[in-house]
Amino acid sequence: MGIVKSKSKKENEPESQHRAIGIDPEDIPADIVSEDLSPWLIESGWPQPKWFTVTRPDGKILEKNYEEYVKNALKWRYTRLEGDFRTVLNNYFNTNYVDKVTARRIISFLESARQALENDNCDPLDVSNLLDLTDQYMVWLYPPHVANSQAIALATQLKSANNPWGNYLESEINRPNQTLGGLRAALDKAKQMQNEENQTIQLNNGLQIERLEMLIRWGIVGIVIIMVVLPIVMKSDTALFKDSILSNDKIGGIRQWLGLGAIGVVGAIGAFLSGLLQVRRTRVTIGEFKESVIQFKLRPIIGAIFAMFITALITWDIISGVEIKNAGAYLLIAFLCGFSERYFLSLLKIDEEGNSTESTQTSAPVAGSSGSQAAPVLDENGQPVSVNDIKM
């Protein structure tokens, strides 16, 4: 790809055509004031993050949970981005390649992210968004060879994921007489859309988790309602109440509630064992962990409801020709009902991996966000229909 110098802006060029983020290194507007970045060119301008210096006094290794694994991943990403930024800033500070206004903005992102990660109560999603913006804005500091290699790598990644923005970025890389500013603008846009899609996936995962937590709450309510209502309509002269301790006259009128409660416990155990077998033979990523944990909590609730409901119906001999003669058969039925709760979950469109069918589909960016279109509209030559749609 040949990157050529861009033509200087005309004096009467409207301000609306200037990019909102970043400038062409060969076409710096006169009204842009250079930022004083000298404090960040020295080592003392970048304090060492506290997570590298704080150690446990007892010398023991701290056991990590899900939240700490997420924060550790963000700390590693922050360290890498800080290193990349400081390397580019120091190596090319005295050249026109470094957009110093954007560099100052990146510094504020990195400072905010570091301070948040040093706080135990930080919001990982907010930090992730700050680091996404840092990665996106970094393209306005890259020299030609770095910008070109970054664009090629991102285009390859997007194309391997069948993302149409990969084709757009590849067309910009190979555009005749492409300028460094134009390539940066294309790389910025591709990163922006990638970040927005990732944010949409995170939002969908959060909504799925909220939905599962709502199902747990309503499931508990359902168990209470079933425990109140079903014993009233259950058939009381079945083997379930004759062949067990429930036949004791001292129990009296609460035997049906106790029997149904026992059935619910057996169904919950069956669902729990079913979940254990599934967890044993599957793996989960860090992004799916929280959802899978909530789904595991939901299984016993679904198993108990299913077991109690089916068993209550069976007490009335609804299956012709099938007569249950002992309490053990009821317990077996309850266990099998709980163990088969995955079938019931499939009716809620939740697959065996703990993901809703809606969340496994490719998500469009959030409506109303910048660049909300799913992909650029390309002409027959692989170029965007209107370059004015790409606002930087």
C-alpha positions, 0 to 999 in steps of 0.5 A, spaced: 500 500 500 502 506 498 501 512 503 502 519 500 501 526 503 495 529 503 493 535 500 493 541 505 486 544 507 484 550 503 483 556 507 475 556 506 474 549 507 468 548 512 469 546 519 464 541 519 469 537 514 474 536 520 475 530 523 472 530 530 478 525 532 485 525 530 488 529 524 492 528 518 499 528 520 501 532 513 495 537 514 495 540 521 490 545 522 493 552 524 487 552 530 489 546 533 493 548 539 499 543 541 498 540 548 504 540 553 506 532 554 513 533 557 511 530 564 509 524 561 515 523 557 519 521 563 518 515 567 516 519 573 510 521 570 507 514 570 507 511 577 507 504 578 500 501 578 499 499 586 497 492 584 504 490 582 507 493 589 501 490 594 503 483 597 499 479 602 503 480 609 502 472 610 505 470 603 499 466 602 496 466 595 490 469 594 484 465 591 481 468 586 474 468 584 470 470 577 470 478 579 478 478 580 479 474 574 476 479 570 480 485 573 486 481 572 485 480 565 483 488 565 490 489 569 494 485 563 490 489 558 491 496 561 499 494 562 499 492 555 496 499 552 500 503 557 506 500 554 504 501 547 502 508 548 508 510 552 513 507 546 509 510 541 509 517 544 516 517 546 519 514 539 515 519 535 514 525 539 518 530 535 514 528 529 508 530 526 505 522 526 503 524 534 496 527 534 498 531 541 491 533 542 488 525 542 495 523 546 492 527 551 485 524 551 489 517 551 493 519 557 486 521 561 483 514 559 489 511 562 489 515 568 482 513 570 483 506 568 489 505 572 485 509 578 479 504 577 483 498 577 487 500 583 480 500 587 477 494 589 470 496 588 471 498 580 466 497 575 469 492 570 465 494 564 467 501 565 474 500 565 473 495 559 470 501 555 475 506 557 481 501 555 477 500 548 477 507 547 484 507 548 485 502 543 481 506 538 484 512 539 491 509 539 491 509 531 492 517 531 499 516 534 501 510 529 507 512 524 505 509 517 508 502 518 505 501 524 498 503 522 499 499 516 500 493 520 495 494 525 490 495 519 492 488 516 491 484 522 485 487 524 482 486 517 484 479 517 481 478 524 474 481 522 474 477 515 476 470 519 469 472 523 465 474 517 465 481 519 463 485 513 467 491 516 474 486 514 472 487 507 471 495 508 478 496 512 481 491 506 479 496 501 481 502 505 488 499 505 489 497 498 486 504 496 490 508 491 494 514 493 491 512 500 494 517 505 496 516 512 490 520 515 485 516 511 488 509 513 487 512 520 480 514 519 478 507 516 482 503 522 479 508 527 472 506 524 473 499 524 475 499 531 469 503 533 464 498 530 468 492 533 468 495 540 460 497 539 459 490 537 463 487 543 459 492 548 452 490 545 454 482 546 456 484 553 449 488 554 445 482 551 449 477 556 447 482 562 440 482 560 440 474 559 443 474 566 438 479 569 432 474 566 435 468 569 435 471 576 428 473 574 426 466 573 429 464 579 425 469 583 419 467 580 421 460 580 421 460 588 414 464 588 412 458 583 414 453 588 410 456 594 404 457 590 405 449 588 406 447 595 400 451 598 395 449 592 397 442 589 396 438 596 389 440 596 387 437 590 392 431 590 389 424 591 390 422 598 389 415 598 395 413 594 401 409 595 405 415 596 402 416 603 400 409 605 407 405 604 411 411 608 412 415 614 406 419 612 401 414 613 402 415 621 396 418 624 400 423 628 402 427 622 394 428 620 392 433 615 399 435 613 401 429 610 400 431 603 404 437 604 410 433 607 409 428 601 409 433 596 415 437 599 419 430 599 417 429 592 420 437 590 426 435 594 427 429 590 426 432 583 431 438 585 436 433 587 435 430 580 436 436 577 442 438 581 445 431 578 443 433 571 447 439 572 453 436 575 454 431 569 453 437 564 458 441 568 463 435 568 463 434 560 463 442 558 468 448 559 466 455 560 469 461 558 470 467 563 465 471 559 460 465 560 461 463 567 456 468 571 451 466 566 452 458 567 452 459 575 446 462 575 443 457 570 446 452 575 442 455 580 435 455 576 436 447 575 434 445 582 428 450 582 425 447 575 426 440 577 422 441 583 417 444 580 416 439 574 417 433 579 411 436 584 406 438 578 407 431 574 407 427 581 400 430 583 397 429 576 400 421 577 396 420 583 390 421 579 391 415 575 391 419 569 395 414 565 390 409 563 393 402 565 398 404 569 398 403 576 403 405 581 403 400 587 408 403 592 412 410 594 418 408 591 415 409 584 413 416 586 420 417 588 423 414 582 418 419 577 420 425 581 427 424 580 427 422 573 422 429 572 428 433 575 433 429 572 430 431 565 429 439 567 433 440 561 427 438 556 423 444 560 429 449 559 429 448 552 421 450 552 424 457 555 429 457 549 435 456 553 440 451 550 444 446 554 450 450 554 447 455 558 446 461 553 439 463 550 438 462 543 437 470 542 444 471 545 448 466 540 445 470 534 450 476 532 448 482 535 447 489 531 450 495 535 445 499 540 440 503 537 442 511 537 449 509 538 455 512 533 455 508 527 449 504 529 449 501 522 451 493 522 456 494 516 458 499 511 455 499 504 460 497 499 459 498 492 461 493 486 469 495 487 469 494 495 468 501 496 463 505 501 458 508 497 459 515 501 465 516 505 461 522 508 458 516 513 465 515 516 465 521 521 472 522 525 
